[in-house]
């Protein structure tokens, strides 16, 4: 109550409710009015919801609070075994309630102010789905231990626990277990069989995947490191050059410092101790293996793609034993039986001298369409002969940019999407017959 000197009666700092204002002057003039002052509606709206990864604690969310002004008290609860258990409580001084570092589950946020204003909201925070996908599967040769594979894990972040098991007599037996600190689970030096990978994190996220490594029996020939080091002419039929860098063929980790090492230098390397020295030992054997696999007259136990993939996997692992094990396998293959000699090395792709090759008969057909093309080319190969077919795609400088080995007598393949505009040559060899067709890539 009071005496108004000027203006109109003004009231602030009020809580909600119904108010009456009475005024009086000189005992002869009086009046009153009633004012309803309801409190604003409280609204709580979850926002910026970020579910955690499987088994992780990186979930978060914000609650946008309307109709209320801080400071006020809040509670964060999580549903556990059918009941909500308090996870955090306090007084919010400014902004909106924000919660981070959460695991998956259902949460409830309760707020209260002055004993007369309260409300709550529920937020579902499901953890990300765990997916395990096998990749880079390289089956071993039968009786060998050069198999490998990688499992691409998504929806989960390292570190997490893993177990590698192998099926033995109908039961899975543990082969390896540990904690993965970074990257994806990678396994090398495996024999043939059925494997299972199990992963688990914080006892709330788990999954498994099965990988079948069927052994392969292919090829009984291979020439040693010394042969390839001393017979440059034999390289001509492989599509590789002694001056190429190992980095142009294999994915060599930058940390090894071998970006400028050529294929010839890799063959001449003596290796050494430590990770880099071990990588050189593997690359020496791998380069010889690559030349064997790419040569049309060597029946090598591994294809170029298989040995490049397994070498990349071993190099990326940084594991000395894994690299040495694969190098030993390659050395075994490289010293199987070498039918090549200095006098038999070929002068042109693939495995025949120019004088031995003749233009293909009508029984050997090579078609490219569309030609010219602004996109990809589709090449159709048809032949009545039984010999395997070899095909090179070369640029106008004679550099081999695509290579197909030991294809069946009738096959189709597609390439060239990423080629630069220009002219290219496709050369097809079957036995002593050759076909060539010129391709034009437009813009």
Helices and strands as residue ranges (DSSP letters): E 17-25, E 29-37, E 43-50, E 59-66, E 72-80, E 83-92, E 97-102, E 105-113, E 117-125, E 131-138, E 147-154, E 160-168, E 171-180, E 185-190, E 193-201, E 205-213, H 225-230, G 232-237, G 246-248, G 254-256, H 263-268, H 274-294, H 304-317, H 320-334, G 342-344, E 358-359, E 364-369, E 377-383, E 389-395, E 400-407, E 411-415, E 422-430, E 433-441
